[in-house]
Amino acid sequence: MAILTRADGTPDWRRRTPRADLLVWAGWFGAVALTVACFQFISDRTIWAFVWDAPAQGADLVGRMFPPRWSYASQLWKPLLDTINMATIGTALAIVIGVPLAFLAAHNTTPSRLLVRPAVLFIIVASRSINSLIWALILVIILGPGILAGIMAIALRSVGFIAKLLYEAIEEIDATQVEAVTATGASRPQVLGWAIVPQVMPAFAGISVFRWDINIREATVLGLVGAGGIGMQMQASINVLAWPQVTTIFILILATVLVSEWLSARVRHAVI
């Protein structure tokens, strides 16, 4: 922002200097050129005949998906239970691993800011960087198809999520409470148990329930790569073009997600 002076000495306010205006226009021109180049790149690799035909194909597919085959639901209760168990056990395992990592990563509880904290932060970032579907693909190759691979995939993905949010909550605690407990001569474990843990318990409960709610959704698709659960039934139905069965699976998944959302909201409200 530049302030110029008129001949009579009064200030003449200008929003930008001429150079700044040129830079702004150059930035807009570069953004438009980049957008046009990206569109051209995508357009050259798109079969537009399929795009124009997509509404008709979509309407035809939806027509074949209704009415749902409700009789197929009797075969879905066990896979649905496996999916819920996969999300629950995977979340519990992630909590067991993620909570110690969170205390090791927080700058006010870590035993070493130079060695331990960077190593733990690297583990947290690595866990969060890889999607649970990719974890499942790798683990299915290692452990074989089944819900064990799904549990481990959910746990490995959730560790970083839980540890990151929890260590941020630990770093935001009220330091005066820690100082008060320390002044009584309490040991480090006692300070941790009486001054730090009580402050982060509401955040811990909210993070855990929220991650379980997310994992319910993620567990439904892990079966597409062989990690067990209702996703395997959906993949099998898609492979044989049994679209009414796919609709039934969609409805059950939607109902499960709605129930998990309601439960997580109730638990968070009760605890927090």
N, C-alpha and C positions, 0 to 999 in steps of 0.2 A: 504494500500500500504506500503510495507516494502522496505527500502534501506539498503542493506548489503555492506560490504567492503571486497574487495579482499585482497590477501596477499600483493600486492604491494601498497595498500592504496587507489586504485581507487574505486569509488562506483560501486556496482553491483545492478542495478535496477531490482526489481522483481514486477510483477503485484500484486500478492497476497502472503500472508504467507501460509504455508501448512495448518494451521487451517482454514483459510479463504477458501482455495480450497475445503477442506472437507465440509465446510458448504454450499458452492455453489452446490457441487455434491449432498449433502443430500437434498437440496431444489429442485433440478431437479428430484431426485428420488421420493420425496414426491409428486411433481406435477404430474408425470407420474402415480404413484400409485393411486392418487385421480382420475385422468382421467379414468383409467381402472375400478376403482370401480364404478364411475358414469355411465360409459357405460354399465357395467354389470347390474346395478340397472335399467337403462332404458330398456335394452334388455329383462330382465325378465318380464317386464310389457308391452311389445310391441307384438302385434300380427303380426308377420312378413309376414304372408300370405297376409294380407291387404296391407302391404307396397309394396310387389313385384307386387301386382295387381293394385297398385295405378295409374301407367301410363295408363293402358288400361281403367280404370274407368274414369280417368280425360279426356282422349280423347273422350270417349263416352258422357260425360257430355257436353263438349264443342261442340260436334256435335249436341246435342239437343238444345243448346242455340242459334244456328244460323239457319236461318236469324232472326234478331230481329223482334218483332211484333210492327211495327211502329204505327199501329192503336191504340195501347194501350197508346200512348203518350198523347192523348187528355184527359185521365183521371189522368194524373200525374202533370198537371200544378199547380193545387191548392195545392196538397201536397208539391210540390217543393217550391211554394211560402211560405207555412207554415214553411218549413225548413229554408229558408233564413230569414224569420221574427224571427224565434226562435233564430237563431244565432245572429241576429242584436240586438234584444231586450235584450237577455241574456248578450251580451257584454256591452251594454249601462248600464244595471243594475249593472254589475260588476265594471264598471268604477266609477259609483256613490258611490259604497261602498269601492272600492279599493283605490281610491285617498286619502281620509282622513286617511285610515289605513297606507298608505305609509308615510305620513307626521308624523303620530304618531310613526312609527317604525324607521324612520331615526334618527340616534343619534344626528344630529345637528338641528333637528326640534321638537323632541319629548318633551313633557312637563315634563316627568319623565323617566330617564333611569333605575331606579330601579323597578318601578311598571308598568307604562304604556307600555314601550317598550317590556318587556318580554311577557306581556299578548297579545299584538298585534302580536308579532312574532309567538306566539303559534297559533293564529287564522290563520295566513298566512300559516304556515306549515300544519295545519290541512286541510285547503282548498286544498293545492297542493298534499296532500298525498292520497286523495280519487279521483279516476277516475270519470269522468262525467257519465260514464255508470252505476257505482255503485250509484252515486247520483240519477240518473234517476230511478233505481230500487227502491230505498227507497222512492222517491217522488211520484212515481206512486202508491205505496201502500197508502201513506198519502193523496195525492191530487186526486188520480184517474188517469186513462189514459187520455192523451191529451197533447196539446202543452204547457200548463201551467207548467206541470211537467218538460218538456224539457227545457223551459226557465229558470226555477229555477235551474235545474241541471247544465246548462251551466254557469249561473251566479255564483253559489257556487264554481264551479271548477275554473272559470276565476279570481275570486277575489284574490286568492293567487298569481297567475301568474302576474297579473298587479301590485299588491301591492309590490311584491318582486322586480321586475325589476325597478319599479319607485323609491322605497326607496333607492335602490343602486345608481340610478342616482342622487337622492337628496344628498346623502352622498359624491358624487364626484364633487359637484359644486365648483366654484372658490370662496374661502372664502374672498378674497380681495374685491369683489363686495359687499358682505354682510357687511363687515366692513365699506366700504365707505358709504353705505346707513345708517347704524347705526350711524355713526359719524355725520350725519346731524340732529340727534335727532328724527329719525323716530321711530314709535312704532313697536311692534312685528308684527302686521298684515301688516303694511306698508313695513317692511323689507321682509316679506313673499311674498307680491304682487309685489314688485319692484326689489328685488334682487335674490330671489330664483326661483319663478315661471317662469320668462322669460328664465332662464338657463335650466330648465327641460322641457320646452314645446316641443322642438324637440323630445326628448326621449319619452315624453308622447304620442305624435302623432304616433311615430313609434310603440310603444308598443301596443297602442289601435288597430291600423290597423292590426298589425301582429296577435294579439289575435283574432280579428274578422275573419281573414283568417283561423286560426286554427279551430275556432268554426263552420265555414261553413262545414268543414270536419266532425267534431264530431257530428253535428246535424243530419247528414245523417244516422247515425247508432243508434241514440237514439230511433228511432221508433221501433227498433227490440225488445225493452222491453216495448213498449206501450206508449212512450213519444211523439207520434205524428210525423207528417212530412212524407217525402217520404220513410223513413225506414219502416213504417207500411205497405206501399204498397209492398215493397220488401219482407217483412216477409210473407204477405198474398200470394204473388206469389210463394215463395219457398214452402209454406205449401201445395199448390195444384200442385206442380211440373210444374208450367208454366214457363219453362226456357227461352223461347223467350221473355216473359215479363220482366224477371229478367235482360236479356241483355239490353233491352230498358232502364230500370231504371239505370243500370250501366253507359250507355252512357250519360244519362242526368246528373247523378251525376258528371261524369268526366268533362262534359262541364261546369257545374256550378263551379266546383273547379278551372278550368282553368280561367274562367272569374273572379272569386274572387281573384285569384293569380295576374292576370293582373291589376285589380283595386287597390289592396293593394300595388303593386309595384309602380304604378303611383302616388298614394297618398303619399307614403313615399318619393318618389323622389321630389314631389312638395313641401312637407313640410320640409324635411330635406335637 
